[in-house]
Amino acid sequence: MTKSKMANRYSPEVRARAVRMVFEHQGSYETQAGAIAAIAPKIGCIPQTLSGWVKQAEKDSSMRDGVTTEERDRIKALEREVRQMA
Protein backbone atom coordinates (compact mmCIF):
# COMPACT_ATOMS: atom_id res chain seq x y z
CA MET A 1 0.00 0.00 0.00
CA THR A 2 1.13 3.53 -0.62
CA LYS A 3 1.60 5.98 2.21
CA SER A 4 -1.53 7.95 1.29
CA LYS A 5 -3.69 4.82 1.46
CA MET A 6 -2.17 3.90 4.81
CA ALA A 7 -2.81 7.39 6.17
CA ASN A 8 -6.53 7.02 5.43
CA ARG A 9 -6.93 3.50 6.74
CA TYR A 10 -8.32 4.68 10.10
CA SER A 11 -10.99 7.34 10.34
CA PRO A 12 -10.37 10.46 12.43
CA GLU A 13 -13.00 9.19 14.87
CA VAL A 14 -11.16 5.88 15.39
CA ARG A 15 -7.87 7.72 15.89
CA ALA A 16 -9.41 10.14 18.39
CA ARG A 17 -11.07 7.31 20.30
CA ALA A 18 -7.84 5.30 20.46
CA VAL A 19 -5.86 8.30 21.71
CA ARG A 20 -8.56 9.07 24.28
CA MET A 21 -8.43 5.45 25.47
CA VAL A 22 -4.66 5.73 25.98
CA PHE A 23 -5.00 8.95 27.97
CA GLU A 24 -7.85 7.53 30.07
CA HIS A 25 -6.18 4.19 30.83
CA GLN A 26 -2.48 4.99 31.04
CA GLY A 27 -2.77 5.23 34.83
CA SER A 28 -3.64 1.54 34.89
CA TYR A 29 -0.28 0.65 33.33
CA GLU A 30 3.28 1.25 34.46
CA THR A 31 4.07 3.31 31.37
CA GLN A 32 2.26 5.00 28.53
CA ALA A 33 3.93 2.49 26.21
CA GLY A 34 2.26 -0.30 28.17
CA ALA A 35 -1.14 1.29 27.67
CA ILE A 36 -0.42 1.74 23.97
CA ALA A 37 0.69 -1.88 23.61
CA ALA A 38 -2.51 -3.08 25.25
CA ILE A 39 -4.90 -0.80 23.35
CA ALA A 40 -3.42 -0.99 19.82
CA PRO A 41 -4.53 -4.58 19.08
CA LYS A 42 -8.05 -3.74 20.25
CA ILE A 43 -8.42 -1.17 17.46
CA GLY A 44 -6.50 -3.21 14.91
CA CYS A 45 -3.26 -1.30 14.55
CA ILE A 46 0.32 -1.78 15.65
CA PRO A 47 1.63 0.00 18.76
CA GLN A 48 3.96 2.22 16.69
CA THR A 49 0.97 3.63 14.80
CA LEU A 50 -0.97 4.39 17.96
CA SER A 51 2.15 5.84 19.56
CA GLY A 52 2.46 8.29 16.67
CA TRP A 53 -1.16 9.37 17.07
CA VAL A 54 -0.66 9.87 20.81
CA LYS A 55 2.51 11.93 20.27
CA GLN A 56 0.75 14.13 17.72
CA ALA A 57 -2.21 14.60 20.08
CA GLU A 58 0.23 15.64 22.81
CA LYS A 59 1.81 18.18 20.43
CA ASP A 60 -1.61 19.51 19.44
CA SER A 61 -2.54 20.02 23.09
CA SER A 62 0.84 21.57 24.03
CA MET A 63 1.77 18.65 26.27
CA ARG A 64 4.81 17.97 24.06
CA ASP A 65 7.05 20.24 22.00
CA GLY A 66 6.75 20.01 18.24
CA VAL A 67 4.78 21.09 15.21
CA THR A 68 1.02 20.92 15.67
CA THR A 69 -1.29 19.49 13.04
CA GLU A 70 -2.55 22.99 12.25
CA GLU A 71 0.99 24.30 11.81
CA ARG A 72 1.95 21.32 9.64
CA ASP A 73 -1.08 21.89 7.39
CA ARG A 74 -0.18 25.59 7.06
CA ILE A 75 3.44 24.73 6.17
CA LYS A 76 2.24 22.31 3.48
CA ALA A 77 -0.07 24.97 2.03
CA LEU A 78 2.74 27.51 1.93
CA GLU A 79 5.10 25.00 0.29
CA ARG A 80 2.46 24.29 -2.40
CA GLU A 81 2.08 28.01 -2.98
CA VAL A 82 5.83 28.47 -3.38
CA ARG A 83 6.04 25.53 -5.83
CA GLN A 84 3.27 27.05 -7.94
CA MET A 85 5.09 30.37 -8.08
CA ALA A 86 8.36 28.78 -9.21
C-alpha positions in Angstrom: 0.0 0.0 0.0 1.1 3.5 -0.6 1.6 6.0 2.2 -1.5 8.0 1.3 -3.7 4.8 1.5 -2.2 3.9 4.8 -2.8 7.4 6.2 -6.5 7.0 5.4 -6.9 3.5 6.7 -8.3 4.7 10.1 -11.0 7.3 10.3 -10.4 10.5 12.4 -13.0 9.2 14.9 -11.2 5.9 15.4 -7.9 7.7 15.9 -9.4 10.1 18.4 -11.1 7.3 20.3 -7.8 5.3 20.5 -5.9 8.3 21.7 -8.6 9.1 24.3 -8.4 5.4 25.5 -4.7 5.7 26.0 -5.0 8.9 28.0 -7.9 7.5 30.1 -6.2 4.2 30.8 -2.5 5.0 31.0 -2.8 5.2 34.8 -3.6 1.5 34.9 -0.3 0.7 33.3 3.3 1.3 34.5 4.1 3.3 31.4 2.3 5.0 28.5 3.9 2.5 26.2 2.3 -0.3 28.2 -1.1 1.3 27.7 -0.4 1.7 24.0 0.7 -1.9 23.6 -2.5 -3.1 25.3 -4.9 -0.8 23.3 -3.4 -1.0 19.8 -4.5 -4.6 19.1 -8.1 -3.7 20.2 -8.4 -1.2 17.5 -6.5 -3.2 14.9 -3.3 -1.3 14.5 0.3 -1.8 15.6 1.6 0.0 18.8 4.0 2.2 16.7 1.0 3.6 14.8 -1.0 4.4 18.0 2.1 5.8 19.6 2.5 8.3 16.7 -1.2 9.4 17.1 -0.7 9.9 20.8 2.5 11.9 20.3 0.8 14.1 17.7 -2.2 14.6 20.1 0.2 15.6 22.8 1.8 18.2 20.4 -1.6 19.5 19.4 -2.5 20.0 23.1 0.8 21.6 24.0 1.8 18.6 26.3 4.8 18.0 24.1 7.0 20.2 22.0 6.7 20.0 18.2 4.8 21.1 15.2 1.0 20.9 15.7 -1.3 19.5 13.0 -2.5 23.0 12.2 1.0 24.3 11.8 1.9 21.3 9.6 -1.1 21.9 7.4 -0.2 25.6 7.1 3.4 24.7 6.2 2.2 22.3 3.5 -0.1 25.0 2.0 2.7 27.5 1.9 5.1 25.0 0.3 2.5 24.3 -2.4 2.1 28.0 -3.0 5.8 28.5 -3.4 6.0 25.5 -5.8 3.3 27.0 -7.9 5.1 30.4 -8.1 8.4 28.8 -9.2 
